[in-house]
Amino acid sequence: MSGEVGFQARGVLDTIAGLRREFPLVRFVEWDERLTTRMAVAGAGRKPGKRKGRRAPVDHLAAARILQEYLARRGDL
């Protein structure tokens, strides 16, 4: 959250760089999704955490939020 690129993000950016070299005609969009699960949990009125040893099923809500933000930024919403 400090603005620095972390270990996991660095790996993703390296992968994207390789994909861009391999597929130069494809547009790849980098997206910061760090807080989307937390926002999805809050928006669904759920409490964060685990349920029956697994993460609460909010990944689909987080993915929907990422898509909404992307479309809104493009001006499609």
PyMOL Python script that loads the backbone (N, CA, C, O; Angstrom):
from pymol import cmd

cmd.read_pdbstr("""\
ATOM      1  N   MET A   1       0.820  -1.202   0.000  1.00  0.00           N
ATOM      2  CA  MET A   1       0.000   0.000   0.000  1.00  0.00           C
ATOM      3  C   MET A   1       0.864   1.267   0.000  1.00  0.00           C
ATOM      4  O   MET A   1       0.345   2.379  -0.098  1.00  0.00           O
ATOM      5  N   SER A   2       2.175   1.091   0.110  1.00  0.00           N
ATOM      6  CA  SER A   2       3.069   2.248   0.151  1.00  0.00           C
ATOM      7  C   SER A   2       3.399   2.789  -1.232  1.00  0.00           C
ATOM      8  O   SER A   2       4.086   3.803  -1.355  1.00  0.00           O
ATOM      9  N   GLY A   3       2.917   2.125  -2.263  1.00  0.00           N
ATOM     10  CA  GLY A   3       3.222   2.556  -3.616  1.00  0.00           C
ATOM     11  C   GLY A   3       4.373   1.787  -4.242  1.00  0.00           C
ATOM     12  O   GLY A   3       4.644   1.926  -5.435  1.00  0.00           O
ATOM     13  N   GLU A   4       5.049   0.977  -3.438  1.00  0.00           N
ATOM     14  CA  GLU A   4       6.138   0.157  -3.961  1.00  0.00           C
ATOM     15  C   GLU A   4       5.579  -1.111  -4.584  1.00  0.00           C
ATOM     16  O   GLU A   4       4.524  -1.603  -4.185  1.00  0.00           O
ATOM     17  N   VAL A   5       6.298  -1.632  -5.565  1.00  0.00           N
ATOM     18  CA  VAL A   5       5.901  -2.876  -6.220  1.00  0.00           C
ATOM     19  C   VAL A   5       6.416  -4.026  -5.368  1.00  0.00           C
ATOM     20  O   VAL A   5       7.619  -4.151  -5.140  1.00  0.00           O
ATOM     21  N   GLY A   6       5.497  -4.865  -4.900  1.00  0.00           N
ATOM     22  CA  GLY A   6       5.863  -5.996  -4.061  1.00  0.00           C
ATOM     23  C   GLY A   6       6.341  -7.190  -4.874  1.00  0.00           C
ATOM     24  O   GLY A   6       6.352  -7.161  -6.105  1.00  0.00           O
ATOM     25  N   PHE A   7       6.735  -8.235  -4.164  1.00  0.00           N
ATOM     26  CA  PHE A   7       7.265  -9.442  -4.788  1.00  0.00           C
ATOM     27  C   PHE A   7       6.271 -10.057  -5.767  1.00  0.00           C
ATOM     28  O   PHE A   7       6.631 -10.352  -6.907  1.00  0.00           O
ATOM     29  N   GLN A   8       5.038 -10.252  -5.343  1.00  0.00           N
ATOM     30  CA  GLN A   8       4.020 -10.870  -6.203  1.00  0.00           C
ATOM     31  C   GLN A   8       3.719  -9.996  -7.416  1.00  0.00           C
ATOM     32  O   GLN A   8       3.610 -10.496  -8.535  1.00  0.00           O
ATOM     33  N   ALA A   9       3.588  -8.707  -7.195  1.00  0.00           N
ATOM     34  CA  ALA A   9       3.312  -7.784  -8.301  1.00  0.00           C
ATOM     35  C   ALA A   9       4.458  -7.785  -9.300  1.00  0.00           C
ATOM     36  O   ALA A   9       4.225  -7.726 -10.507  1.00  0.00           O
ATOM     37  N   ARG A  10       5.684  -7.850  -8.818  1.00  0.00           N
ATOM     38  CA  ARG A  10       6.842  -7.879  -9.721  1.00  0.00           C
ATOM     39  C   ARG A  10       6.768  -9.104 -10.632  1.00  0.00           C
ATOM     40  O   ARG A  10       7.044  -9.006 -11.828  1.00  0.00           O
ATOM     41  N   GLY A  11       6.401 -10.244 -10.077  1.00  0.00           N
ATOM     42  CA  GLY A  11       6.257 -11.457 -10.891  1.00  0.00           C
ATOM     43  C   GLY A  11       5.179 -11.312 -11.947  1.00  0.00           C
ATOM     44  O   GLY A  11       5.350 -11.751 -13.085  1.00  0.00           O
ATOM     45  N   VAL A  12       4.068 -10.694 -11.570  1.00  0.00           N
ATOM     46  CA  VAL A  12       2.977 -10.473 -12.523  1.00  0.00           C
ATOM     47  C   VAL A  12       3.427  -9.524 -13.628  1.00  0.00           C
ATOM     48  O   VAL A  12       3.145  -9.766 -14.801  1.00  0.00           O
ATOM     49  N   LEU A  13       4.117  -8.454 -13.270  1.00  0.00           N
ATOM     50  CA  LEU A  13       4.586  -7.496 -14.269  1.00  0.00           C
ATOM     51  C   LEU A  13       5.603  -8.138 -15.219  1.00  0.00           C
ATOM     52  O   LEU A  13       5.608  -7.847 -16.415  1.00  0.00           O
ATOM     53  N   ASP A  14       6.455  -9.002 -14.690  1.00  0.00           N
ATOM     54  CA  ASP A  14       7.397  -9.721 -15.547  1.00  0.00           C
ATOM     55  C   ASP A  14       6.665 -10.643 -16.519  1.00  0.00           C
ATOM     56  O   ASP A  14       7.040 -10.749 -17.687  1.00  0.00           O
ATOM     57  N   THR A  15       5.618 -11.310 -16.028  1.00  0.00           N
ATOM     58  CA  THR A  15       4.816 -12.186 -16.889  1.00  0.00           C
ATOM     59  C   THR A  15       4.131 -11.382 -17.981  1.00  0.00           C
ATOM     60  O   THR A  15       4.110 -11.795 -19.141  1.00  0.00           O
ATOM     61  N   ILE A  16       3.569 -10.236 -17.615  1.00  0.00           N
ATOM     62  CA  ILE A  16       2.915  -9.372 -18.602  1.00  0.00           C
ATOM     63  C   ILE A  16       3.917  -8.907 -19.653  1.00  0.00           C
ATOM     64  O   ILE A  16       3.600  -8.867 -20.842  1.00  0.00           O
ATOM     65  N   ALA A  17       5.126  -8.557 -19.216  1.00  0.00           N
ATOM     66  CA  ALA A  17       6.156  -8.123 -20.165  1.00  0.00           C
ATOM     67  C   ALA A  17       6.460  -9.237 -21.176  1.00  0.00           C
ATOM     68  O   ALA A  17       6.608  -8.975 -22.369  1.00  0.00           O
ATOM     69  N   GLY A  18       6.550 -10.470 -20.692  1.00  0.00           N
ATOM     70  CA  GLY A  18       6.785 -11.598 -21.590  1.00  0.00           C
ATOM     71  C   GLY A  18       5.629 -11.812 -22.552  1.00  0.00           C
ATOM     72  O   GLY A  18       5.836 -12.088 -23.734  1.00  0.00           O
ATOM     73  N   LEU A  19       4.407 -11.683 -22.039  1.00  0.00           N
ATOM     74  CA  LEU A  19       3.229 -11.832 -22.898  1.00  0.00           C
ATOM     75  C   LEU A  19       3.175 -10.742 -23.959  1.00  0.00           C
ATOM     76  O   LEU A  19       2.793 -11.003 -25.100  1.00  0.00           O
ATOM     77  N   ARG A  20       3.549  -9.537 -23.595  1.00  0.00           N
ATOM     78  CA  ARG A  20       3.553  -8.434 -24.563  1.00  0.00           C
ATOM     79  C   ARG A  20       4.558  -8.681 -25.680  1.00  0.00           C
ATOM     80  O   ARG A  20       4.302  -8.356 -26.839  1.00  0.00           O
ATOM     81  N   ARG A  21       5.708  -9.261 -25.325  1.00  0.00           N
ATOM     82  CA  ARG A  21       6.703  -9.590 -26.361  1.00  0.00           C
ATOM     83  C   ARG A  21       6.183 -10.697 -27.272  1.00  0.00           C
ATOM     84  O   ARG A  21       6.374 -10.657 -28.488  1.00  0.00           O
ATOM     85  N   GLU A  22       5.526 -11.680 -26.671  1.00  0.00           N
ATOM     86  CA  GLU A  22       5.035 -12.838 -27.434  1.00  0.00           C
ATOM     87  C   GLU A  22       3.807 -12.495 -28.285  1.00  0.00           C
ATOM     88  O   GLU A  22       3.627 -13.036 -29.376  1.00  0.00           O
ATOM     89  N   PHE A  23       2.969 -11.591 -27.775  1.00  0.00           N
ATOM     90  CA  PHE A  23       1.718 -11.233 -28.447  1.00  0.00           C
ATOM     91  C   PHE A  23       1.624  -9.707 -28.578  1.00  0.00           C
ATOM     92  O   PHE A  23       0.846  -9.075 -27.863  1.00  0.00           O
ATOM     93  N   PRO A  24       2.401  -9.119 -29.475  1.00  0.00           N
ATOM     94  CA  PRO A  24       2.468  -7.658 -29.550  1.00  0.00           C
ATOM     95  C   PRO A  24       1.165  -6.979 -29.985  1.00  0.00           C
ATOM     96  O   PRO A  24       0.992  -5.780 -29.762  1.00  0.00           O
ATOM     97  N   LEU A  25       0.264  -7.717 -30.592  1.00  0.00           N
ATOM     98  CA  LEU A  25      -0.989  -7.102 -31.044  1.00  0.00           C
ATOM     99  C   LEU A  25      -2.094  -7.141 -29.986  1.00  0.00           C
ATOM    100  O   LEU A  25      -3.162  -6.559 -30.176  1.00  0.00           O
ATOM    101  N   VAL A  26      -1.834  -7.827 -28.878  1.00  0.00           N
ATOM    102  CA  VAL A  26      -2.833  -7.947 -27.812  1.00  0.00           C
ATOM    103  C   VAL A  26      -2.605  -6.830 -26.794  1.00  0.00           C
ATOM    104  O   VAL A  26      -1.471  -6.555 -26.401  1.00  0.00           O
ATOM    105  N   ARG A  27      -3.685  -6.201 -26.381  1.00  0.00           N
ATOM    106  CA  ARG A  27      -3.600  -5.136 -25.372  1.00  0.00           C
ATOM    107  C   ARG A  27      -3.757  -5.747 -23.990  1.00  0.00           C
ATOM    108  O   ARG A  27      -4.786  -6.353 -23.691  1.00  0.00           O
ATOM    109  N   PHE A  28      -2.758  -5.594 -23.157  1.00  0.00           N
ATOM    110  CA  PHE A  28      -2.805  -6.080 -21.777  1.00  0.00           C
ATOM    111  C   PHE A  28      -2.980  -4.879 -20.859  1.00  0.00           C
ATOM    112  O   PHE A  28      -2.291  -3.870 -21.011  1.00  0.00           O
ATOM    113  N   VAL A  29      -3.900  -4.988 -19.909  1.00  0.00           N
ATOM    114  CA  VAL A  29      -4.195  -3.898 -18.990  1.00  0.00           C
ATOM    115  C   VAL A  29      -3.778  -4.318 -17.589  1.00  0.00           C
ATOM    116  O   VAL A  29      -4.238  -5.339 -17.077  1.00  0.00           O
ATOM    117  N   GLU A  30      -2.917  -3.538 -16.980  1.00  0.00           N
ATOM    118  CA  GLU A  30      -2.516  -3.791 -15.591  1.00  0.00           C
ATOM    119  C   GLU A  30      -3.581  -3.176 -14.690  1.00  0.00           C
ATOM    120  O   GLU A  30      -4.046  -2.062 -14.932  1.00  0.00           O
ATOM    121  N   TRP A  31      -3.962  -3.911 -13.648  1.00  0.00           N
ATOM    122  CA  TRP A  31      -5.024  -3.420 -12.769  1.00  0.00           C
ATOM    123  C   TRP A  31      -4.692  -3.734 -11.321  1.00  0.00           C
ATOM    124  O   TRP A  31      -4.365  -4.871 -10.982  1.00  0.00           O
ATOM    125  N   ASP A  32      -4.775  -2.739 -10.485  1.00  0.00           N
ATOM    126  CA  ASP A  32      -4.516  -2.918  -9.056  1.00  0.00           C
ATOM    127  C   ASP A  32      -5.781  -3.464  -8.408  1.00  0.00           C
ATOM    128  O   ASP A  32      -6.797  -2.772  -8.348  1.00  0.00           O
ATOM    129  N   GLU A  33      -5.726  -4.694  -7.925  1.00  0.00           N
ATOM    130  CA  GLU A  33      -6.921  -5.328  -7.375  1.00  0.00           C
ATOM    131  C   GLU A  33      -6.776  -5.630  -5.877  1.00  0.00           C
ATOM    132  O   GLU A  33      -7.501  -6.462  -5.332  1.00  0.00           O
ATOM    133  N   ARG A  34      -5.841  -4.949  -5.224  1.00  0.00           N
ATOM    134  CA  ARG A  34      -5.538  -5.269  -3.828  1.00  0.00           C
ATOM    135  C   ARG A  34      -6.733  -5.172  -2.887  1.00  0.00           C
ATOM    136  O   ARG A  34      -6.878  -6.022  -2.008  1.00  0.00           O
ATOM    137  N   LEU A  35      -7.568  -4.196  -3.034  1.00  0.00           N
ATOM    138  CA  LEU A  35      -8.653  -3.995  -2.067  1.00  0.00           C
ATOM    139  C   LEU A  35     -10.009  -4.492  -2.562  1.00  0.00           C
ATOM    140  O   LEU A  35     -11.015  -4.294  -1.881  1.00  0.00           O
ATOM    141  N   THR A  36     -10.059  -5.126  -3.716  1.00  0.00           N
ATOM    142  CA  THR A  36     -11.355  -5.498  -4.280  1.00  0.00           C
ATOM    143  C   THR A  36     -12.075  -6.553  -3.446  1.00  0.00           C
ATOM    144  O   THR A  36     -13.298  -6.497  -3.325  1.00  0.00           O
ATOM    145  N   THR A  37     -11.362  -7.503  -2.874  1.00  0.00           N
ATOM    146  CA  THR A  37     -12.025  -8.513  -2.049  1.00  0.00           C
ATOM    147  C   THR A  37     -12.618  -7.863  -0.802  1.00  0.00           C
ATOM    148  O   THR A  37     -13.740  -8.179  -0.408  1.00  0.00           O
ATOM    149  N   ARG A  38     -11.875  -6.968  -0.190  1.00  0.00           N
ATOM    150  CA  ARG A  38     -12.381  -6.283   1.003  1.00  0.00           C
ATOM    151  C   ARG A  38     -13.629  -5.463   0.669  1.00  0.00           C
ATOM    152  O   ARG A  38     -14.590  -5.449   1.437  1.00  0.00           O
ATOM    153  N   MET A  39     -13.609  -4.779  -0.481  1.00  0.00           N
ATOM    154  CA  MET A  39     -14.781  -3.994  -0.885  1.00  0.00           C
ATOM    155  C   MET A  39     -15.961  -4.903  -1.227  1.00  0.00           C
ATOM    156  O   MET A  39     -17.111  -4.566  -0.946  1.00  0.00           O
ATOM    157  N   ALA A  40     -15.674  -6.049  -1.832  1.00  0.00           N
ATOM    158  CA  ALA A  40     -16.750  -6.989  -2.166  1.00  0.00           C
ATOM    159  C   ALA A  40     -17.396  -7.540  -0.905  1.00  0.00           C
ATOM    160  O   ALA A  40     -18.618  -7.677  -0.842  1.00  0.00           O
ATOM    161  N   VAL A  41     -16.594  -7.854   0.089  1.00  0.00           N
ATOM    162  CA  VAL A  41     -17.107  -8.362   1.359  1.00  0.00           C
ATOM    163  C   VAL A  41     -17.990  -7.301   2.013  1.00  0.00           C
ATOM    164  O   VAL A  41     -19.085  -7.604   2.489  1.00  0.00           O
ATOM    165  N   ALA A  42     -17.516  -6.071   2.035  1.00  0.00           N
ATOM    166  CA  ALA A  42     -18.286  -4.985   2.652  1.00  0.00           C
ATOM    167  C   ALA A  42     -19.580  -4.735   1.888  1.00  0.00           C
ATOM    168  O   ALA A  42     -20.627  -4.513   2.496  1.00  0.00           O
ATOM    169  N   GLY A  43     -19.515  -4.770   0.568  1.00  0.00           N
ATOM    170  CA  GLY A  43     -20.697  -4.525  -0.248  1.00  0.00           C
ATOM    171  C   GLY A  43     -21.728  -5.623  -0.136  1.00  0.00           C
ATOM    172  O   GLY A  43     -22.920  -5.380  -0.326  1.00  0.00           O
ATOM    173  N   ALA A  44     -21.280  -6.839   0.172  1.00  0.00           N
ATOM    174  CA  ALA A  44     -22.203  -7.967   0.288  1.00  0.00           C
ATOM    175  C   ALA A  44     -22.751  -8.098   1.705  1.00  0.00           C
ATOM    176  O   ALA A  44     -23.588  -8.958   1.977  1.00  0.00           O
ATOM    177  N   GLY A  45     -22.277  -7.244   2.602  1.00  0.00           N
ATOM    178  CA  GLY A  45     -22.746  -7.322   3.983  1.00  0.00           C
ATOM    179  C   GLY A  45     -22.215  -8.529   4.729  1.00  0.00           C
ATOM    180  O   GLY A  45     -22.802  -8.965   5.720  1.00  0.00           O
ATOM    181  N   ARG A  46     -21.104  -9.068   4.254  1.00  0.00           N
ATOM    182  CA  ARG A  46     -20.506 -10.247   4.893  1.00  0.00           C
ATOM    183  C   ARG A  46     -19.345  -9.824   5.763  1.00  0.00           C
ATOM    184  O   ARG A  46     -18.839  -8.707   5.662  1.00  0.00           O
ATOM    185  N   LYS A  47     -18.939 -10.732   6.611  1.00  0.00           N
ATOM    186  CA  LYS A  47     -17.753 -10.495   7.408  1.00  0.00           C
ATOM    187  C   LYS A  47     -16.585 -11.206   6.735  1.00  0.00           C
ATOM    188  O   LYS A  47     -16.727 -12.339   6.273  1.00  0.00           O
ATOM    189  N   PRO A  48     -15.428 -10.542   6.677  1.00  0.00           N
ATOM    190  CA  PRO A  48     -14.279 -11.192   6.057  1.00  0.00           C
ATOM    191  C   PRO A  48     -13.823 -12.383   6.876  1.00  0.00           C
ATOM    192  O   PRO A  48     -14.093 -12.477   8.074  1.00  0.00           O
ATOM    193  N   GLY A  49     -13.135 -13.281   6.215  1.00  0.00           N
ATOM    194  CA  GLY A  49     -12.584 -14.413   6.937  1.00  0.00           C
ATOM    195  C   GLY A  49     -12.842 -15.714   6.236  1.00  0.00           C
ATOM    196  O   GLY A  49     -13.120 -15.765   5.038  1.00  0.00           O
ATOM    197  N   LYS A  50     -12.741 -16.767   7.017  1.00  0.00           N
ATOM    198  CA  LYS A  50     -12.863 -18.105   6.447  1.00  0.00           C
ATOM    199  C   LYS A  50     -14.147 -18.760   6.914  1.00  0.00           C
ATOM    200  O   LYS A  50     -14.668 -18.472   7.991  1.00  0.00           O
ATOM    201  N   ARG A  51     -14.634 -19.645   6.072  1.00  0.00           N
ATOM    202  CA  ARG A  51     -15.827 -20.403   6.392  1.00  0.00           C
ATOM    203  C   ARG A  51     -15.528 -21.864   6.099  1.00  0.00           C
ATOM    204  O   ARG A  51     -15.190 -22.206   4.966  1.00  0.00           O
ATOM    205  N   LYS A  52     -15.644 -22.718   7.079  1.00  0.00           N
ATOM    206  CA  LYS A  52     -15.374 -24.152   6.926  1.00  0.00           C
ATOM    207  C   LYS A  52     -13.990 -24.407   6.345  1.00  0.00           C
ATOM    208  O   LYS A  52     -13.821 -25.243   5.458  1.00  0.00           O
ATOM    209  N   GLY A  53     -12.990 -23.668   6.863  1.00  0.00           N
ATOM    210  CA  GLY A  53     -11.631 -23.877   6.420  1.00  0.00           C
ATOM    211  C   GLY A  53     -11.307 -23.275   5.068  1.00  0.00           C
ATOM    212  O   GLY A  53     -10.179 -23.398   4.591  1.00  0.00           O
ATOM    213  N   ARG A  54     -12.281 -22.623   4.443  1.00  0.00           N
ATOM    214  CA  ARG A  54     -12.060 -21.994   3.140  1.00  0.00           C
ATOM    215  C   ARG A  54     -12.384 -20.517   3.236  1.00  0.00           C
ATOM    216  O   ARG A  54     -13.068 -20.060   4.152  1.00  0.00           O
ATOM    217  N   ARG A  55     -11.881 -19.803   2.284  1.00  0.00           N
ATOM    218  CA  ARG A  55     -12.196 -18.386   2.208  1.00  0.00           C
ATOM    219  C   ARG A  55     -13.661 -18.209   1.834  1.00  0.00           C
ATOM    220  O   ARG A  55     -14.193 -18.954   1.011  1.00  0.00           O
ATOM    221  N   ALA A  56     -14.303 -17.233   2.434  1.00  0.00           N
ATOM    222  CA  ALA A  56     -15.698 -16.948   2.100  1.00  0.00           C
ATOM    223  C   ALA A  56     -15.809 -16.704   0.590  1.00  0.00           C
ATOM    224  O   ALA A  56     -14.941 -16.049   0.013  1.00  0.00           O
ATOM    225  N   PRO A  57     -16.847 -17.211  -0.051  1.00  0.00           N
ATOM    226  CA  PRO A  57     -16.950 -17.141  -1.518  1.00  0.00           C
ATOM    227  C   PRO A  57     -17.316 -15.744  -2.025  1.00  0.00           C
ATOM    228  O   PRO A  57     -18.465 -15.478  -2.379  1.00  0.00           O
ATOM    229  N   VAL A  58     -16.327 -14.869  -2.053  1.00  0.00           N
ATOM    230  CA  VAL A  58     -16.565 -13.509  -2.536  1.00  0.00           C
ATOM    231  C   VAL A  58     -15.704 -13.173  -3.749  1.00  0.00           C
ATOM    232  O   VAL A  58     -15.755 -12.052  -4.254  1.00  0.00           O
ATOM    233  N   ASP A  59     -14.924 -14.126  -4.212  1.00  0.00           N
ATOM    234  CA  ASP A  59     -14.046 -13.844  -5.348  1.00  0.00           C
ATOM    235  C   ASP A  59     -14.828 -13.406  -6.575  1.00  0.00           C
ATOM    236  O   ASP A  59     -14.371 -12.538  -7.320  1.00  0.00           O
ATOM    237  N   HIS A  60     -16.004 -13.994  -6.797  1.00  0.00           N
ATOM    238  CA  HIS A  60     -16.805 -13.592  -7.951  1.00  0.00           C
ATOM    239  C   HIS A  60     -17.292 -12.155  -7.808  1.00  0.00           C
ATOM    240  O   HIS A  60     -17.419 -11.447  -8.807  1.00  0.00           O
ATOM    241  N   LEU A  61     -17.565 -11.718  -6.592  1.00  0.00           N
ATOM    242  CA  LEU A  61     -17.981 -10.330  -6.374  1.00  0.00           C
ATOM    243  C   LEU A  61     -16.809  -9.382  -6.606  1.00  0.00           C
ATOM    244  O   LEU A  61     -16.976  -8.300  -7.169  1.00  0.00           O
ATOM    245  N   ALA A  62     -15.625  -9.796  -6.169  1.00  0.00           N
ATOM    246  CA  ALA A  62     -14.435  -8.979  -6.392  1.00  0.00           C
ATOM    247  C   ALA A  62     -14.141  -8.871  -7.889  1.00  0.00           C
ATOM    248  O   ALA A  62     -13.802  -7.793  -8.378  1.00  0.00           O
ATOM    249  N   ALA A  63     -14.268  -9.977  -8.613  1.00  0.00           N
ATOM    250  CA  ALA A  63     -14.035  -9.959 -10.059  1.00  0.00           C
ATOM    251  C   ALA A  63     -15.038  -9.046 -10.760  1.00  0.00           C
ATOM    252  O   ALA A  63     -14.680  -8.323 -11.690  1.00  0.00           O
ATOM    253  N   ALA A  64     -16.274  -9.081 -10.320  1.00  0.00           N
ATOM    254  CA  ALA A  64     -17.300  -8.204 -10.904  1.00  0.00           C
ATOM    255  C   ALA A  64     -16.956  -6.741 -10.646  1.00  0.00           C
ATOM    256  O   ALA A  64     -17.164  -5.890 -11.511  1.00  0.00           O
ATOM    257  N   ARG A  65     -16.433  -6.448  -9.466  1.00  0.00           N
ATOM    258  CA  ARG A  65     -16.058  -5.070  -9.141  1.00  0.00           C
ATOM    259  C   ARG A  65     -14.907  -4.600 -10.028  1.00  0.00           C
ATOM    260  O   ARG A  65     -14.909  -3.465 -10.506  1.00  0.00           O
ATOM    261  N   ILE A  66     -13.920  -5.482 -10.247  1.00  0.00           N
ATOM    262  CA  ILE A  66     -12.805  -5.131 -11.123  1.00  0.00           C
ATOM    263  C   ILE A  66     -13.324  -4.816 -12.528  1.00  0.00           C
ATOM    264  O   ILE A  66     -12.912  -3.829 -13.137  1.00  0.00           O
ATOM    265  N   LEU A  67     -14.219  -5.645 -13.034  1.00  0.00           N
ATOM    266  CA  LEU A  67     -14.783  -5.413 -14.367  1.00  0.00           C
ATOM    267  C   LEU A  67     -15.565  -4.107 -14.407  1.00  0.00           C
ATOM    268  O   LEU A  67     -15.451  -3.353 -15.374  1.00  0.00           O
ATOM    269  N   GLN A  68     -16.356  -3.827 -13.376  1.00  0.00           N
ATOM    270  CA  GLN A  68     -17.108  -2.570 -13.320  1.00  0.00           C
ATOM    271  C   GLN A  68     -16.167  -1.370 -13.359  1.00  0.00           C
ATOM    272  O   GLN A  68     -16.400  -0.416 -14.101  1.00  0.00           O
ATOM    273  N   GLU A  69     -15.105  -1.422 -12.558  1.00  0.00           N
ATOM    274  CA  GLU A  69     -14.146  -0.314 -12.524  1.00  0.00           C
ATOM    275  C   GLU A  69     -13.475  -0.134 -13.883  1.00  0.00           C
ATOM    276  O   GLU A  69     -13.286   0.990 -14.347  1.00  0.00           O
ATOM    277  N   TYR A  70     -13.119  -1.245 -14.513  1.00  0.00           N
ATOM    278  CA  TYR A  70     -12.482  -1.179 -15.825  1.00  0.00           C
ATOM    279  C   TYR A  70     -13.418  -0.546 -16.857  1.00  0.00           C
ATOM    280  O   TYR A  70     -13.021   0.350 -17.602  1.00  0.00           O
ATOM    281  N   LEU A  71     -14.654  -1.019 -16.891  1.00  0.00           N
ATOM    282  CA  LEU A  71     -15.623  -0.476 -17.857  1.00  0.00           C
ATOM    283  C   LEU A  71     -15.921   0.996 -17.579  1.00  0.00           C
ATOM    284  O   LEU A  71     -16.067   1.788 -18.509  1.00  0.00           O
ATOM    285  N   ALA A  72     -16.011   1.357 -16.307  1.00  0.00           N
ATOM    286  CA  ALA A  72     -16.267   2.742 -15.950  1.00  0.00           C
ATOM    287  C   ALA A  72     -15.108   3.637 -16.397  1.00  0.00           C
ATOM    288  O   ALA A  72     -15.325   4.743 -16.892  1.00  0.00           O
ATOM    289  N   ARG A  73     -13.906   3.162 -16.224  1.00  0.00           N
ATOM    290  CA  ARG A  73     -12.741   3.946 -16.634  1.00  0.00           C
ATOM    291  C   ARG A  73     -12.710   4.134 -18.151  1.00  0.00           C
ATOM    292  O   ARG A  73     -12.302   5.184 -18.647  1.00  0.00           O
ATOM    293  N   ARG A  74     -13.141   3.114 -18.873  1.00  0.00           N
ATOM    294  CA  ARG A  74     -13.190   3.198 -20.347  1.00  0.00           C
ATOM    295  C   ARG A  74     -14.346   4.073 -20.808  1.00  0.00           C
ATOM    296  O   ARG A  74     -14.356   4.529 -21.951  1.00  0.00           O
ATOM    297  N   GLY A  75     -15.325   4.313 -19.933  1.00  0.00           N
ATOM    298  CA  GLY A  75     -16.482   5.105 -20.306  1.00  0.00           C
ATOM    299  C   GLY A  75     -17.628   4.275 -20.823  1.00  0.00           C
ATOM    300  O   GLY A  75     -18.559   4.812 -21.422  1.00  0.00           O
ATOM    301  N   ASP A  76     -17.580   2.949 -20.601  1.00  0.00           N
ATOM    302  CA  ASP A  76     -18.642   2.067 -21.071  1.00  0.00           C
ATOM    303  C   ASP A  76     -19.796   1.931 -20.087  1.00  0.00           C
ATOM    304  O   ASP A  76     -20.815   1.324 -20.416  1.00  0.00           O
ATOM    305  N   LEU A  77     -19.655   2.480 -18.893  1.00  0.00           N
ATOM    306  CA  LEU A  77     -20.756   2.411 -17.905  1.00  0.00           C
ATOM    307  C   LEU A  77     -21.258   3.797 -17.575  1.00  0.00           C
ATOM    308  O   LEU A  77     -22.176   3.946 -16.768  1.00  0.00           O
TER     309      LEU A  77
END
""", "prot")
cmd.dss("prot")
cmd.show_as("cartoon", "prot")
cmd.util.cbc("prot")
cmd.orient("prot")
